[in-house]
Amino acid sequence: MSRFVALLADDSPHSQRMGERILREEGWDVVTVSDGDTALLRLKDARPALVIADISMPGASGYDICRYVKAAPEHSGTRVILTAGAVEQFDDGQVTSSGCDGTLKKPFEASLLLQQASLAKQNAPQNSAPALLPTRPGRGVVVLDPEQVRAAVVLALDQVLPALTDRITEKVLLSLNLKPYAR
């Protein structure tokens, strides 16, 4: 069974829930992120047919994400929709230069979002279904979504890497009989 994946990048939990609910009801798998930098990281493993990105969020903007997707050959056919809050204005120059496929104002109107999703399905290759692992006695089938596992690993590494780097640096300096590293 094949599936379509949408990457929804928005720092508003309300917009994430709305967009996710609308798309999931139509059979989409939805990966949500709260900032542009994480969206750029998740593009590789999510391989979305549709990217919905807020123009104003922490890290990379929706415009930046769109430019990246449109320039990357591995994302050819990926539809990018830029969103903006009710009082935010789209920058027409950036909308044009980013190459986006459409714009939507928030809160999302379900019919307009689904229209964009339908166009994305027509133009994009389908992704494979999540891996099914063999059953374990008394546990049933375990379904692992590789995208969610990878995202969890990335987040965990982001949390521990600075402290781990400091500890390793200090041990190397001590072993070389040098002054300890002060951060």
C-alpha positions as CSV (number, residue, x, y, z in Angstrom):
1,M,0.0,0.0,0.0
2,S,1.3,3.4,-0.9
3,R,0.7,6.7,0.9
4,F,1.1,10.4,0.5
5,V,3.1,12.5,3.0
6,A,2.5,16.1,3.8
7,L,5.1,18.2,5.7
8,L,3.4,20.9,7.7
9,A,5.8,23.5,9.1
10,D,4.1,26.0,11.4
11,D,5.0,27.4,14.8
12,S,1.3,27.7,15.8
13,P,0.0,24.5,17.5
14,H,-3.5,25.4,16.5
15,S,-2.6,25.7,12.8
16,Q,-0.7,22.4,13.1
17,R,-3.7,20.6,14.6
18,M,-6.1,22.1,12.0
19,G,-4.0,21.3,9.0
20,E,-3.2,17.8,10.3
21,R,-6.8,17.0,11.0
22,I,-8.0,18.2,7.6
23,L,-5.3,16.2,5.7
24,R,-5.5,13.0,7.8
25,E,-9.2,12.8,7.2
26,E,-8.3,12.6,3.5
27,G,-5.8,9.8,4.0
28,W,-2.6,11.8,4.2
29,D,0.3,11.0,6.5
30,V,1.2,14.3,8.1
31,V,4.6,15.2,9.6
32,T,4.4,18.4,11.7
33,V,7.3,20.6,12.8
34,S,7.4,23.9,14.6
35,D,10.3,25.7,12.9
36,G,11.8,26.1,9.5
37,D,15.2,24.5,10.3
38,T,13.6,21.3,11.5
39,A,11.4,21.3,8.3
40,L,14.6,21.4,6.2
41,L,15.9,18.4,8.2
42,R,12.7,16.4,7.8
43,L,12.5,16.9,4.0
44,K,15.0,14.2,3.4
45,D,13.4,11.4,5.4
46,A,9.7,12.5,5.0
47,R,9.9,12.8,1.2
48,P,6.7,14.7,1.1
49,A,4.4,15.2,-1.9
50,L,3.1,18.4,-0.3
51,V,4.9,21.0,1.9
52,I,2.8,23.6,3.8
53,A,5.0,26.2,5.3
54,D,4.3,29.3,7.3
55,I,6.1,32.4,5.9
56,S,7.0,33.6,9.4
57,M,8.4,31.1,12.0
58,P,11.6,30.5,13.9
59,G,14.6,29.4,11.8
60,A,14.1,29.2,8.0
61,S,11.0,31.0,6.7
62,G,8.4,29.4,4.5
63,Y,10.0,31.3,1.6
64,D,13.4,29.7,2.4
65,I,11.9,26.2,2.6
66,C,10.1,26.7,-0.7
67,R,13.3,27.9,-2.5
68,Y,15.2,24.9,-1.1
69,V,12.5,22.4,-2.2
70,K,12.1,23.9,-5.7
71,A,15.9,23.9,-6.2
72,A,16.4,20.3,-5.0
73,P,16.1,17.6,-7.8
74,E,15.1,15.0,-5.2
75,H,12.0,17.1,-4.5
76,S,10.9,17.6,-8.1
77,G,7.1,17.3,-8.2
78,T,6.7,18.4,-4.5
79,R,4.0,21.0,-4.2
80,V,4.8,23.9,-1.8
81,I,2.0,26.0,-0.3
82,L,2.9,29.1,1.7
83,T,0.7,30.1,4.6
84,A,0.3,33.4,6.5
85,G,-1.7,34.4,9.5
86,A,-4.9,36.5,9.1
87,V,-3.0,39.8,9.7
88,E,0.2,38.8,8.0
89,Q,0.8,40.0,4.4
90,F,2.6,37.8,1.8
91,D,5.6,39.5,0.2
92,D,4.6,39.3,-3.5
93,G,8.3,39.4,-4.6
94,Q,9.2,36.6,-2.3
95,V,6.2,34.5,-3.3
96,T,7.2,34.8,-6.9
97,S,10.9,34.3,-6.4
98,S,10.4,31.2,-4.2
99,G,8.4,29.4,-6.9
100,C,5.6,28.4,-4.6
101,D,2.6,26.6,-6.0
102,G,0.1,28.5,-4.0
103,T,-0.7,30.6,-0.9
104,L,-3.3,30.1,1.9
105,K,-4.4,32.4,4.7
106,K,-4.9,31.0,8.1
107,P,-7.1,29.7,9.6
108,F,-7.2,27.1,6.9
109,E,-10.3,26.7,4.9
110,A,-10.6,22.9,4.5
111,S,-11.8,23.0,0.8
112,L,-8.9,25.2,-0.3
113,L,-6.3,23.0,1.6
114,L,-7.8,19.8,0.1
115,Q,-7.8,21.3,-3.3
116,Q,-4.0,21.9,-3.0
117,A,-3.6,18.4,-1.5
118,S,-5.4,16.9,-4.5
119,L,-3.1,18.7,-6.9
120,A,-0.1,17.4,-5.0
121,K,-1.3,13.8,-5.3
122,Q,-1.7,14.2,-9.0
123,N,1.9,15.4,-9.5
124,A,4.0,13.5,-7.0
125,P,5.2,9.9,-6.8
126,Q,3.8,7.9,-3.9
127,N,6.0,7.0,-1.0
128,S,6.2,3.5,0.4
129,A,4.2,2.4,3.5
130,P,5.7,2.3,6.9
131,A,7.7,-0.9,7.8
132,L,5.8,-3.7,9.5
133,L,7.9,-5.7,11.9
134,P,7.2,-9.3,12.7
135,T,4.9,-10.0,15.6
136,R,6.2,-10.8,19.0
137,P,4.3,-13.3,21.1
138,G,1.6,-11.5,23.0
139,R,2.4,-8.1,21.5
140,G,0.7,-8.0,18.0
141,V,2.1,-6.2,15.0
142,V,4.5,-3.3,15.7
143,V,4.3,-0.5,13.1
144,L,7.3,1.8,13.0
145,D,7.3,5.0,11.0
146,P,11.0,5.5,10.0
147,E,10.4,9.3,9.8
148,Q,9.2,9.5,13.4
149,V,12.1,7.4,14.6
150,R,14.6,9.5,12.7
151,A,13.1,12.7,14.1
152,A,13.3,11.4,17.6
153,V,16.9,10.6,17.2
154,V,17.7,14.0,15.7
155,L,16.0,15.7,18.6
156,A,17.8,13.6,21.2
157,L,21.1,14.3,19.6
158,D,20.4,18.0,19.4
159,Q,19.8,17.9,23.2
160,V,22.9,16.0,24.2
161,L,25.5,16.9,21.6
162,P,26.7,20.2,23.1
163,A,27.3,18.7,26.5
164,L,28.9,15.6,25.0
165,T,31.2,17.7,22.9
166,D,32.3,19.7,26.0
167,R,33.0,16.5,28.0
168,I,35.0,14.9,25.2
169,T,37.0,18.1,24.6
170,E,37.8,18.4,28.3
171,K,39.0,14.7,28.4
172,V,41.2,15.2,25.4
173,L,42.8,18.3,26.8
174,L,43.4,16.7,30.2
175,S,45.0,13.7,28.5
176,L,47.3,16.1,26.7
177,N,48.1,17.8,29.9
178,L,46.6,21.1,28.7
179,K,44.4,23.6,30.5
180,P,40.8,22.4,30.7
181,Y,38.3,23.8,28.2
182,A,36.2,26.6,29.6
183,R,33.0,27.3,27.7
